[in-house]
Amino acid sequence: MRKSATWIALSFALLLVAGCQTTAPANECDGWSRLSPSAETRSFIVANDMPFAQEVTAHIRHGQNRGCWR
């Protein structure tokens, strides 16, 4: 009984792992999207959190340089 329970558990574990695989080709732009805050939000961030504004700018430039967006 224990032996069959072990095999059943192992089978389920293998099925779970197999379900996590992807067949889509990886792209360095996967997971990236352009940040486009409104003019009001940009003004607020620049006035109140310049380091974050610089990070957003770096994010946008990085995506442009990689060809993720224009």
Summary of the structure (lengths in Angstrom):
residues: 70
radius of gyration: 22.7
end to end distance: 61.2
largest distance: 68.2
contacts: 116
relative contact order: 0.12
helix: 64%
strand: 0%
